[in-house]
Amino acid sequence: MGNILFISGVSLTIGPKSTMQFFMKRQNFKGTISFGAGFFFVVIGWPVIGMILESYGFIVLFSGFWPTLAVFIQKIPILGWVFQQPFVRSFFDRNRGKRVPV
């Protein structure tokens, strides 16, 4: 149920055409296959393997959004203060714009 809601939420947010383009990009193909295979394993009754594959697929698919998320988190009151500390900020600066190696 959560997978279906996730996919429908993405399509409602960015539109069906953009969703298909996002999942069918050559650089996102490993993430799409992994996420789909994980969904299949969950449906057939192997939830642990399915959730591991889905997690990997999610990380690969959305690794380009982590820098944007880091900037957003730094602007949240209280929580942003933690993420603006020098040791945390240096971690984000080192990994800004890098994709997860696959």
HELIX and SHEET records of a PDB file:
HELIX    1   1 GLY A    2  ILE A   14  1                                  13    
HELIX    2   2 PRO A   16  MET A   24  1                                   9    
HELIX    3   3 ARG A   26  ASN A   28  5                                   3    
HELIX    4   4 PHE A   29  ILE A   44  1                                  16    
HELIX    5   5 PRO A   47  LEU A   61  1                                  15    
HELIX    6   6 SER A   63  PHE A   65  5                                   3    
HELIX    7   7 TRP A   66  GLN A   74  1                                   9    
HELIX    8   8 LEU A   79  PHE A   83  1                                   5    
HELIX    9   9 PRO A   86  ASN A   95  1                                  10    
END                                                                             
